[in-house]
Amino acid sequence: MSAIRTPDVPPLNPPPVPVVPSAPPATGAEESARAFARDLPELLITHAGQWVAYSNGERYGFAARQTPLYVALVEQGFAEDEFVVRFVAPDEAGPVEYSPR
Amino acid sequence: MPPVLRALPYFEHRTTITFGGRTVDVVPFQIALWVSLARLGETAPAPNARRFPVVLDTGFSGTFAITPAQMRDWAGIEWSSLLLEPGPELLYQNVPVPHRRANLWVYPNQYGWRDAIDPILPPYRLELSRGIAVFGNGECVGVTATRTLTGPRVPLLGLRALSDNPVALQLDPPNRHVWLDGT
């Protein structure tokens, strides 16, 4: 006796697809932080101990200190939420050991 | 290397620091020093920058931790006026704490004195790659769960902050002194 197969017919009134509000677009600083995280393994080999700036996800340059990079970016018209300036060192997420005193 | 802290003393007994009309306790063997908050790009402290004491805590693995109330009352800055510093989440008591974009000015002490600022030596700018952590006082600081966190009694300066900067830190335990030199 063969099994009776029912055709794959979509229901007449399919449930509505839930609308998930989209996340706000990433700022240039967030894109830049992701680009820094992506490049960090390479930077630790080539530029450890230096500061590096990223604006809108693009690498901008290196310097021995943070402030010259920051000033150069601002003078070129970048807004603060478009860039990050980071020290090239291992940068791990995770718990911070902290005891309130 | 220009000196920043010269024979900065710490004590075997409880001491107090009075500033801005308030007094805070410093418990035995805590290293207290004076700082002000800096916005990025500053090449000198702002004229209205407020100096306040912090504890140098080499066991604290963050950069700098301060409560919203200390920011307002001690530093004279609202935490919400500082930009978020995006990056990997750092967890305090298992709560992700957003970090804010800021640096610190460290004020040189007069040789051998803790609470007397040297009027000649310039303050040293500590550049913080990850910014500062603001939490405590039952306040929501960007993430609701930060309400549950206990903030520091006195702001804490961690070793991570010093490690982003070309400084040399020396402890002289027999004499209860701390030295910090910068470039």
Interface residues (C-beta under 8 A of the other chain):
Chain A: T27 A29 E30 S32 A33 F36 A37 W51 A64 R65 Q66 T67 Y70 V71 V74 E80 D81 V84 V85 R86 F87 A89 D91 E92 A93 G94 P95 V96 E97 Y98 S99 P100 R101
Chain B: V27 Q30 L40 G41 E42 T43 V55 D57 G59 F60 S61 G62 A65 L83 L84 E85 P86 G87 P88 E89 L90 L91 Y92 Q93 N94 R101 N103 R125 E127 S129 R130 A133 G136 T150 G151 P152 R153 V154 L156 S163 D164 P166
